[in-house]
Amino acid sequence: MTEETGGGRWRGLAKLGAVAAGLFAAAERRRRAAISAEAHVLANEQAVELAAERAALRTAEQTARQLAEHGSGSADAPAAPPEGGAVRTDDTVPAPRAPEPDLLVGTPEHPIPSAPLGRPTNPVDAVPWTLRVAAESTWRLLLIGVALYVVLRVVDTLKLVAFAAVAALLISALLEPTVSWLRRHGVPRSVAAAITFLAGLASIGLVGWFVFWQVSSNLDPVTVQVQNGVRQLRDWLLTGPFHLTPDQLNNVTNQITTAIGKNSEELTSAGFTGVTIAVELLTGVVLTAFTTFFLLYDGARIWSWVLRGLPRHSRYAMAGAGPKAWATLTAYVRGTVTVAFIDALCIGIGLFMLGVPMAIPLAVIIFLGAFVPLVGALVTGTIAVLIAVVTVGPAKALIALAILIGVQQLEGHILQPLILGRAVRVHPLAVVLGVAAGSILGGIPGAIVAVPLIAVTNTVTGHLRQRNAAGQEVFQAIEAARKQ
């Protein structure tokens, strides 16, 4: 069975699920309407019984009052008949007459008596409605906040596993089209997944080796140029417009050196040694590679297993939201890689033409930084500008800065809308706030995964909203067909 047939079957199941959900929602509304109608009838019956009791009480009071007047008056005078009652010939108290049925229903002529004024019996009735709504909303928001805090604490505790899983999802979204292309050409899925995984791993290894080779071969000349540039910068600070004295410059240098030493001691005391970082990095790489391979090989069955863990009434909705979220993630990763490659290529060519050393490794660093939208390439490009200041001079460094700013404008106004298009509908403000929050919570990995997480959440929310609207339309169509 081809993937297109499988996709058609999934869409058919999704439509069938939407119709079933609509029918379930219609039945649930009818049940609630019946319960509400029964409650309304019961309330009316209670009001009628209360009105009857009060009418009988008033009749008894009037009869007692008339008997008292009859006792105080002439013994020969006949007693006046009570209101609505028959004339009695004996001295017994007449039984109160039940009110007429038409008087039990509230009318302008005979309204139902209201409750007596004063302090309410139930203290809840004294609370204003707006305050009740505010209190209900507040404790629910607090509960959601506590749940999010617990989730973040768990993620922070297992951050190595969490970041490895997210990185594997991003890499799988980038490599999945290749696996699908090989499957369409008759290659078994296991072989296609293995070929794609090994090719991606080899590509990453070649890029890393090339960057290491470029840095190691140009390290000595660049070190000499940096030392000369620092010396020239020091002379410019002494003889330039700032007119700093050697003592002032030495004090600033000592303060910077002391601050760096203190931070290094804090990092070392916290346990972030080079060996620990290397072990964690190696563990994260192995987990990411392992997870990526199995997502490429068995992603469909893993998704089916996840769906079986959800509540039964939520499976149909998430079964339709899953493919849309995956399509959004795939479009985001492929578009981001394309935009990052264009940024690195343009800035790298500019640095090479200006004579900045290690232009190709700097371009690779800019490529990696561009995975953080809007600000990543700018931050990593600033490193290239600083290197240009101490190696080729301030004039060429200003040209490099102009190239960097121009490429950023090209990315924000042309590349992002043209390449990503409507696949990822995220406002720039949401991107900036998401990157800032992700960097605060998870550092550089958090800044990288923040925007795709926001994009996927936006897609899933929009799908569920459209599905609810479709369910409403199905319910209305069923009700209209029943009335005809």
C-alpha positions as CSV (number, residue, x, y, z in Angstrom):
1,M,0.0,0.0,0.0
2,T,1.5,3.4,-1.0
3,E,1.7,6.4,1.3
4,E,-0.9,8.2,-0.8
5,T,-3.4,5.4,-0.1
6,G,-2.4,5.5,3.6
7,G,-2.9,9.2,3.7
8,G,-6.3,8.9,2.1
9,R,-7.3,6.3,4.7
10,W,-6.1,8.6,7.5
11,R,-8.1,11.5,6.0
12,G,-11.2,9.3,5.8
13,L,-10.8,8.1,9.4
14,A,-10.4,11.8,10.4
15,K,-13.6,12.8,8.6
16,L,-15.4,9.8,10.1
17,G,-14.1,10.8,13.5
18,A,-15.3,14.4,13.0
19,V,-18.8,13.1,12.2
20,A,-18.9,10.8,15.1
21,A,-17.7,13.6,17.4
22,G,-20.5,15.8,16.0
23,L,-23.1,13.1,16.7
24,F,-21.8,12.6,20.2
25,A,-21.9,16.4,20.8
26,A,-25.5,16.5,19.6
27,A,-26.5,13.7,21.9
28,E,-24.8,15.4,24.8
29,R,-26.5,18.7,24.1
30,R,-29.9,17.0,23.9
31,R,-29.2,15.3,27.2
32,R,-28.2,18.5,28.9
33,A,-31.3,20.3,27.5
34,A,-33.5,17.6,28.9
35,I,-31.9,17.9,32.3
36,S,-32.3,21.6,32.2
37,A,-36.0,21.3,31.2
38,E,-36.7,18.9,34.0
39,A,-35.0,21.3,36.5
40,H,-37.1,24.2,35.1
41,V,-40.3,22.2,35.5
42,L,-39.3,21.2,39.0
43,A,-38.6,24.8,40.0
44,N,-42.0,25.9,38.6
45,E,-43.8,23.1,40.6
46,Q,-42.0,24.2,43.8
47,A,-43.0,27.8,43.2
48,V,-46.6,26.8,42.7
49,E,-46.6,24.7,45.9
50,L,-45.1,27.7,47.8
51,A,-47.7,30.0,46.4
52,A,-50.5,27.6,47.4
53,E,-49.2,27.3,50.9
54,R,-49.0,31.1,51.3
55,A,-52.5,31.6,49.9
56,A,-53.9,29.0,52.3
57,L,-52.0,30.7,55.2
58,R,-53.6,34.1,54.2
59,T,-57.0,32.5,54.0
60,A,-56.6,31.0,57.5
61,E,-55.4,34.3,58.9
62,Q,-58.4,36.2,57.4
63,T,-60.8,33.5,58.8
64,A,-59.3,33.8,62.3
65,R,-59.5,37.6,62.2
66,Q,-63.2,37.4,61.2
67,L,-64.0,34.9,64.0
68,A,-62.3,37.2,66.5
69,E,-64.4,40.1,65.3
70,H,-67.5,37.9,65.4
71,G,-66.8,37.0,69.0
72,S,-66.3,40.6,70.1
73,G,-69.6,41.8,68.3
74,S,-73.2,41.1,68.9
75,A,-74.1,37.5,69.5
76,D,-77.2,37.8,67.3
77,A,-75.4,39.2,64.4
78,P,-74.6,36.6,61.7
79,A,-70.9,36.0,61.0
80,A,-69.6,37.3,57.7
81,P,-68.5,34.5,55.5
82,P,-64.7,34.3,55.0
83,E,-63.3,35.4,51.7
84,G,-63.7,32.6,49.1
85,G,-65.4,30.3,51.7
86,A,-68.9,29.1,52.4
87,V,-71.2,30.3,55.2
88,R,-71.0,28.2,58.4
89,T,-74.0,27.6,60.7
90,D,-71.9,26.3,63.6
91,D,-69.1,27.8,65.6
92,T,-66.3,25.6,64.3
93,V,-63.4,27.1,62.3
94,P,-64.0,26.7,58.6
95,A,-61.4,24.8,56.6
96,P,-59.3,27.1,54.4
97,R,-60.3,26.9,50.7
98,A,-57.6,25.9,48.3
99,P,-56.7,28.7,45.8
100,E,-57.9,28.4,42.2
101,P,-55.4,26.9,39.8
102,D,-55.3,30.1,37.7
103,L,-54.1,32.1,40.7
104,L,-51.1,29.9,41.3
105,V,-49.3,31.1,38.2
106,G,-47.6,34.5,38.6
107,T,-49.6,37.2,36.7
108,P,-49.7,41.0,36.9
109,E,-53.0,40.8,38.9
110,H,-51.8,37.9,41.1
111,P,-48.0,37.9,41.3
112,I,-46.1,35.1,43.1
113,P,-45.0,36.5,46.5
114,S,-41.3,37.2,46.6
115,A,-38.9,36.0,49.3
116,P,-38.7,38.1,52.4
117,L,-36.0,40.8,52.4
118,G,-33.0,40.5,54.7
119,R,-29.8,38.4,55.0
120,P,-29.8,35.5,52.5
121,T,-29.9,32.0,54.0
122,N,-27.0,30.8,51.9
123,P,-23.8,33.0,52.3
124,V,-22.8,32.2,48.7
125,D,-25.9,34.2,47.5
126,A,-24.4,37.3,49.0
127,V,-21.3,37.2,46.8
128,P,-21.6,39.3,43.6
129,W,-21.6,37.3,40.3
130,T,-18.5,39.1,39.0
131,L,-16.5,38.2,42.1
132,R,-17.6,34.6,41.8
133,V,-16.4,34.5,38.1
134,A,-13.1,36.1,39.1
135,A,-12.5,33.6,41.9
136,E,-13.3,30.6,39.7
137,S,-11.0,31.9,37.0
138,T,-8.2,32.7,39.4
139,W,-8.0,29.3,41.1
140,R,-8.1,27.6,37.7
141,L,-5.3,29.8,36.4
142,L,-3.3,29.0,39.5
143,L,-3.8,25.3,39.0
144,I,-2.6,25.6,35.4
145,G,0.4,27.6,36.6
146,V,1.3,24.9,39.1
147,A,1.0,22.2,36.4
148,L,3.3,24.2,34.1
149,Y,5.8,24.7,36.9
150,V,5.8,21.0,37.6
151,V,6.3,20.2,33.9
152,L,9.2,22.8,33.7
153,R,10.8,21.3,36.8
154,V,10.6,17.8,35.3
155,V,12.0,19.0,32.0
156,D,14.8,20.9,33.9
157,T,15.7,17.7,35.8
158,L,15.7,15.6,32.6
159,K,16.9,18.4,30.3
160,L,19.5,16.2,28.6
161,V,16.8,13.7,27.6
162,A,14.3,16.4,26.7
163,F,16.7,18.4,24.5
164,A,17.9,15.1,22.9
165,A,14.3,14.2,22.0
166,V,13.5,17.6,20.6
167,A,16.7,17.7,18.6
168,A,15.9,14.3,17.2
169,L,12.4,15.5,16.2
170,L,13.9,18.5,14.4
171,I,16.5,16.3,12.6
172,S,13.9,13.7,11.7
173,A,11.6,16.4,10.3
174,L,14.6,17.5,8.1
175,L,15.4,13.9,6.9
176,E,11.9,12.4,6.6
177,P,11.3,13.7,3.1
178,T,14.4,11.8,1.9
179,V,13.1,8.6,3.5
180,S,9.7,9.1,1.8
181,W,11.4,9.7,-1.5
182,L,13.4,6.4,-1.2
183,R,10.2,4.6,-0.2
184,R,8.4,5.8,-3.3
185,H,11.2,4.4,-5.4
186,G,10.8,0.9,-3.9
187,V,13.4,0.9,-1.1
188,P,12.3,-0.8,2.1
189,R,11.7,1.4,5.0
190,S,14.5,0.0,7.2
191,V,17.0,0.4,4.4
192,A,15.8,3.9,3.5
193,A,16.0,5.0,7.2
194,A,19.5,3.5,7.5
195,I,20.7,5.2,4.3
196,T,19.2,8.6,5.3
197,F,20.5,8.4,8.8
198,L,24.1,7.4,7.8
199,A,24.2,10.1,5.1
200,G,23.0,12.8,7.5
201,L,25.6,11.6,10.1
202,A,28.4,11.6,7.6
203,S,27.4,15.1,6.4
204,I,27.5,16.5,10.0
205,G,30.8,14.8,10.6
206,L,32.4,16.2,7.4
207,V,31.2,19.7,8.3
208,G,32.6,19.4,11.8
209,W,35.9,18.1,10.5
210,F,36.2,20.9,7.9
211,V,35.6,23.6,10.5
212,F,38.1,22.0,12.9
213,W,40.7,21.8,10.1
214,Q,40.2,25.5,9.1
215,V,40.4,26.7,12.7
216,S,43.5,24.7,13.5
217,S,45.3,25.6,10.3
218,N,44.6,29.3,10.7
219,L,44.9,29.6,14.4
220,D,48.5,30.8,14.6
221,P,48.3,33.6,12.0
222,V,45.0,34.7,13.5
223,T,46.5,34.8,17.0
224,V,49.3,37.0,15.8
225,Q,46.8,39.3,14.0
226,V,44.6,39.4,17.1
227,Q,47.6,40.4,19.3
228,N,48.5,43.1,16.8
229,G,44.9,44.3,16.7
230,V,44.7,44.5,20.5
231,R,47.9,46.4,20.6
232,Q,46.6,48.9,18.0
233,L,43.3,49.2,19.9
234,R,45.3,50.0,23.1
235,D,47.3,52.7,21.3
236,W,44.1,54.2,19.9
237,L,42.5,54.3,23.3
238,L,45.6,56.1,24.6
239,T,46.1,58.6,21.8
240,G,42.5,58.7,20.4
241,P,39.6,60.9,21.4
242,F,39.1,59.2,24.8
243,H,42.6,60.2,26.0
244,L,42.9,57.4,28.5
245,T,46.0,57.3,30.7
246,P,48.0,54.0,31.0
247,D,46.9,53.7,34.7
248,Q,43.2,53.9,33.7
249,L,43.6,51.4,30.9
250,N,45.5,49.0,33.3
251,N,42.7,49.4,35.9
252,V,40.0,48.5,33.3
253,T,42.1,45.5,32.1
254,N,42.6,44.3,35.6
255,Q,38.9,44.6,36.4
256,I,38.0,42.6,33.3
257,T,40.5,39.9,34.2
258,T,39.3,39.7,37.8
259,A,35.7,39.4,36.6
260,I,36.6,36.6,34.2
261,G,38.6,34.9,37.0
262,K,35.7,35.1,39.4
263,N,33.2,33.7,36.9
264,S,35.6,30.9,36.0
265,E,35.9,30.0,39.7
266,E,32.1,30.0,40.1
267,L,31.7,27.8,37.1
268,T,34.4,25.4,38.3
269,S,32.9,25.3,41.8
270,A,29.5,24.6,40.4
271,G,30.8,21.5,38.7
272,F,30.8,22.6,35.1
273,T,34.2,21.3,34.3
274,G,35.4,20.5,30.8
275,V,35.2,16.8,31.5
276,T,31.5,17.1,32.7
277,I,30.6,19.1,29.6
278,A,32.3,16.7,27.3
279,V,30.5,13.7,28.9
280,E,27.1,15.4,28.8
281,L,27.7,16.5,25.2
282,L,28.7,12.9,24.1
283,T,25.6,11.5,25.9
284,G,23.3,14.0,24.3
285,V,24.8,13.2,20.8
286,V,24.3,9.5,21.3
287,L,20.7,9.9,22.6
288,T,19.9,12.2,19.7
289,A,21.3,9.8,17.1
290,F,19.6,6.8,18.6
291,T,16.2,8.6,18.8
292,T,16.5,10.0,15.3
293,F,17.1,6.6,13.7
294,F,14.0,5.1,15.3
295,L,11.8,8.1,14.5
296,L,12.8,7.7,10.8
297,Y,12.4,3.9,10.9
298,D,9.3,3.5,13.1
299,G,7.7,7.0,13.4
300,A,4.2,5.9,12.4
301,R,3.9,3.1,15.0
302,I,5.4,5.4,17.7
303,W,2.7,8.0,16.9
304,S,0.0,5.2,17.1
305,W,1.3,4.2,20.5
306,V,1.1,7.8,21.7
307,L,-2.5,8.0,20.5
308,R,-3.4,4.8,22.4
309,G,-2.2,6.5,25.6
310,L,-4.7,9.4,25.2
311,P,-8.3,9.4,26.4
312,R,-10.7,7.7,24.0
313,H,-12.7,10.9,23.2
314,S,-9.4,12.8,22.4
315,R,-7.9,10.3,20.0
316,Y,-9.8,11.4,16.9
317,A,-8.9,15.0,17.4
318,M,-5.2,14.4,18.0
319,A,-5.1,11.9,15.1
320,G,-6.0,14.7,12.8
321,A,-3.8,17.3,14.6
322,G,-0.7,15.1,14.5
323,P,-0.1,15.1,10.7
324,K,-0.7,18.9,10.5
325,A,1.8,19.5,13.4
326,W,4.4,17.3,11.7
327,A,3.9,19.1,8.4
328,T,4.4,22.5,10.2
329,L,7.5,21.2,11.9
330,T,8.9,19.9,8.6
331,A,8.2,23.1,6.8
332,Y,9.8,25.1,9.6
333,V,13.0,23.0,9.7
334,R,13.5,23.0,6.0
335,G,12.8,26.7,5.7
336,T,15.1,27.5,8.6
337,V,17.9,25.5,7.0
338,T,17.5,27.3,3.7
339,V,17.4,30.7,5.3
340,A,20.4,29.9,7.5
341,F,22.4,28.7,4.4
342,I,21.6,31.9,2.5
343,D,22.7,34.0,5.5
344,A,25.9,32.1,6.0
345,L,26.7,32.2,2.3
346,C,26.2,35.9,1.9
347,I,28.0,36.9,5.1
348,G,30.8,34.4,4.4
349,I,31.4,35.8,0.9
350,G,31.5,39.3,2.3
351,L,34.0,38.3,5.0
352,F,36.2,36.5,2.4
353,M,36.2,39.5,0.1
354,L,37.2,41.8,2.9
355,G,40.1,39.5,3.8
356,V,38.9,38.5,7.2
357,P,40.7,35.3,8.3
358,M,38.8,32.1,8.9
359,A,35.9,33.4,6.8
360,I,34.5,29.8,6.2
361,P,34.5,28.7,9.8
362,L,32.8,32.0,10.7
363,A,30.2,31.4,8.0
364,V,29.6,27.9,9.6
365,I,29.1,29.5,13.0
366,I,26.7,32.0,11.5
367,F,24.8,29.1,9.8
368,L,24.4,27.4,13.2
369,G,23.4,30.6,14.9
370,A,20.7,31.3,12.3
371,F,18.6,28.5,13.7
372,V,17.6,31.0,16.3
373,P,15.3,33.2,14.3
374,L,15.8,37.0,13.9
375,V,18.6,37.3,16.4
376,G,20.8,34.2,16.0
377,A,22.7,35.3,12.9
378,L,23.1,38.8,14.2
379,V,24.7,37.6,17.4
380,T,27.0,35.2,15.7
381,G,27.8,37.7,13.0
382,T,28.9,40.1,15.7
383,I,31.8,37.7,16.5
384,A,32.9,38.0,12.9
385,V,32.7,41.8,13.1
386,L,34.9,41.8,16.3
387,I,37.4,39.6,14.6
388,A,37.4,41.9,11.6
389,V,38.1,44.9,13.9
390,V,41.3,43.4,15.4
391,T,42.5,41.8,12.1
392,V,41.7,44.0,9.1
393,G,40.9,47.3,10.8
394,P,37.9,49.4,11.8
395,A,37.0,50.5,8.3
396,K,36.6,47.0,6.9
397,A,34.9,46.0,10.1
398,L,32.2,48.7,9.5
399,I,31.7,47.3,6.0
400,A,31.3,43.8,7.5
401,L,28.8,45.2,10.0
402,A,26.8,46.8,7.1
403,I,26.8,43.4,5.2
404,L,25.5,41.7,8.4
405,I,22.7,44.2,8.9
406,G,21.8,44.1,5.2
407,V,21.5,40.3,5.3
408,Q,19.4,40.5,8.4
409,Q,17.0,42.9,6.6
410,L,16.9,40.5,3.6
411,E,16.1,37.6,5.9
412,G,13.3,39.4,7.9
413,H,11.5,41.0,4.9
414,I,12.0,38.6,2.0
415,L,13.5,35.2,2.9
416,Q,11.3,34.4,5.9
417,P,7.9,35.3,4.3
418,L,8.9,33.8,0.9
419,I,10.4,30.5,2.1
420,L,8.3,29.7,5.1
421,G,5.2,31.4,3.7
422,R,2.0,30.3,5.4
423,A,3.3,27.1,6.8
424,V,4.5,28.8,10.0
425,R,2.1,31.6,11.0
426,V,3.9,33.1,14.0
427,H,4.0,36.8,14.7
428,P,7.5,38.4,15.1
429,L,6.6,39.6,18.6
430,A,5.8,36.0,19.5
431,V,9.1,34.9,18.0
432,V,11.1,37.4,20.0
433,L,9.3,36.7,23.3
434,G,9.6,33.0,22.7
435,V,13.3,33.1,22.0
436,A,13.8,35.2,25.1
437,A,11.8,32.9,27.3
438,G,13.5,29.8,25.8
439,S,17.0,31.3,26.4
440,I,16.1,32.1,30.0
441,L,14.7,28.6,30.7
442,G,17.0,26.5,28.7
443,G,19.9,28.6,27.3
444,I,20.9,28.1,23.7
445,P,18.9,24.9,23.2
446,G,15.8,26.5,24.7
447,A,16.2,29.4,22.3
448,I,16.4,27.0,19.3
449,V,13.4,24.9,20.2
450,A,11.1,27.8,21.4
451,V,9.9,28.9,17.9
452,P,9.1,25.5,16.5
453,L,7.3,24.7,19.7
454,I,5.2,27.8,19.3
455,A,4.6,27.1,15.6
456,V,3.4,23.5,16.3
457,T,1.2,24.6,19.2
458,N,-0.4,27.3,17.0
459,T,-1.1,24.7,14.3
460,V,-2.6,22.2,16.7
461,T,-4.8,24.8,18.4
462,G,-6.1,26.1,15.0
463,H,-6.9,22.5,13.9
464,L,-8.8,21.8,17.1
465,R,-10.7,25.1,16.7
466,Q,-11.6,24.2,13.1
467,R,-12.7,20.7,14.1
468,N,-15.0,22.1,16.8
469,A,-16.5,24.5,14.2
470,A,-17.0,21.5,11.8
471,G,-18.7,19.6,14.6
472,Q,-21.1,22.5,15.1
473,E,-21.9,22.5,11.4
474,V,-22.6,18.8,11.4
475,F,-24.9,19.2,14.4
476,Q,-26.8,22.0,12.8
477,A,-27.2,20.0,9.6
478,I,-28.5,17.0,11.5
479,E,-30.9,19.2,13.4
480,A,-32.1,20.9,10.2
481,A,-32.6,17.4,8.6
482,R,-34.7,16.3,11.5
483,K,-37.0,19.3,11.4
484,Q,-37.8,18.8,7.7
